[in-house]
Amino acid sequence: VQLQASGGGLVQAGESLRLSCEYSGFAPDNYYIGWFRKSPGKVREGVSGISASGDNTYYADSVKGRFTISRDFAETTVFLQMNSLTPEDTAIYYCAAIATLAPHEAYRTVWDVDIEYEYWGEGTLVTVSS
């Protein structure tokens, strides 16, 4: 299983970026995909998650209304469209995958729990200048 995040860069506040997470080595409709970010001095936080079917999406309060997650099964890619970026969004962004949820778990309750994710890609740096 491999995941690779890309699309980061340097933008000004108010601008947009689209991150991509290309994955391979597993059946795409069996895996849940999440985006996390890590800023200096802060703990890693869940930004957004998408269910295995793509029907359900989840967002951190800090990005609701600005970020949109989607997945393209044909391209085996999950996207994170980030609009109205602020300097507080500056971080390394990672995508990760959950292959198996415990029988008692629902993705909606664990999408932002990093220890639930079994596979991680290398991050992509997003820098937002003021």
Sequence and secondary structure as in RCSB ss.txt:
>XXXX:A:sequence
VQLQASGGGLVQAGESLRLSCEYSGFAPDNYYIGWFRKSPGKVREGVSGISASGDNTYYADSVKGRFTISRDFAE
TTVFLQMNSLTPEDTAIYYCAAIATLAPHEAYRTVWDVDIEYEYWGEGTLVTVSS
>XXXX:A:secstr
 EEEEE  EEEETT  EEEEEEEESS GGG EEEEEEE TTS  EEEEEE SSS  EEE TTTTTTEEEEEETTT
TEEEEEE S  GGG EEEEEEEE    TT  HHHHTT GGG  EE B EEEEEE 
